[in-house]
Amino acid sequence: MRYAPVILAVVTGCTALAVPVTTDPPATTLGTATTSTSTTLPVTTTTLNPGPVLGLITPTGVPVAVRLVTQTSYVVYTPCGRLDFVEDGEPLYRTPVVLDPGHGGDRDIGAVGRNGLPEKVVNLRVAEYAQRVLAERGIPSVLTRTADYATTLSSRARLADTLGAEVLVSIHLNAPTPAPSDVPGIEIFIQSGSAQSRRLGGVLWEYALAALSTFEVAWTAAEDSGVLTVVNTRGTDAYGLIRHPETPTALVELGYLSNPAEAELFATDTYVRVAGTAVARAIAAYLNTDRPGSGWHEPGRVFNPNPGLSLGDCVDPQLQP
C-alpha cells in the first residue's frame, strides 16, 4: 500500500490536540542520572474508515493490544502480557508501522556506555524521532513503549501482529566492542525464511549506513556486520523479537554503545535526528517502492542468547489514573 499525507494529531486520553511534527526532539542530558525518558506524546493518525478497534493508547500514554471491547471498557494485554481492564483511551486501528525502542524499565537497561549512557534511553529517542518523520510522510505508526517501563518481547510482537502492521522495526545499540572499522558496524537481524523481512533489513541497512557514515567517528564493526539471520542451535530464529512476530520484522543495531567514541556520538541530538530520519526514510522506501535492499551477509550466525525479560521480572506501568 502507498501512503499519502494525512492530518496529524497527538492524543492524551480521548482529546486530540494539534502538534507540530517538524521540530527536533528536545535537548536531553544523557548519562548515569538519566534513566527515565521522554514525555513526548504518541503520534497517531485519524482515518476515514478505521475498522475495528485493535489497540489502545491508554490515558497514561501506554500502547496496548486490545483483546475485547465491552460496553463499559476495553480488555487489554498489558506490556507485561497480563490481561487488564481499561475504561478509556484513544483507539488504535490497523496501523502499518510499529517501532520498538529496545529494552526499558529498571531490569532491562540494555548496554551502557562508558559515559553512563543507557541504551534504553537512546533507543526511545531515536524511535520517537523516526515516528515524527513517518508522520510527516503520512505513514501512521505506533511505539511499543512510550516511556521507561518494561515490556516483554512477546507483548511487543503481539502489539504489531494485533494492529496488522506491515513492518516492525526494533531499534538497538550493540556491545561488546569489536575491531576498529572505517565504516559504522551496523547489524540488522532478520527473520529466516521471510522474503519481506530480508528486503526490509536490506533497505534499512542501506539508509542507516549512508546516514551514519556522514559522522567522522572511530567506528567499530564485526567482520560479518550487515544484514543477517541469527539462529540458535535448534535452527530457529534466536532472538525472541525476531521469532515471535508474524509481522515482517527487522532488529537494527545502530552501532556499538560499548565503543567510547560512538557512545559520545549517541548522546547528541544530532545523532538522534540522523538515525531516526534514516530509519523512517528506509521504512517509507520499503512501503512505497520496490527497492530491493542490500548488505546481506550469508551464512548467518548461530547463537543462543539470553531469553530476555521474564513475566516474573516484568512490572507493568500504570495504564490509567
Order of alpha helices (4+ residues) and beta strands (2+ residues): beta-beta-beta-beta-beta-beta-beta-beta-beta-alpha-beta-alpha-beta-beta-beta-alpha-beta-beta-beta-alpha-beta-alpha-alpha-beta
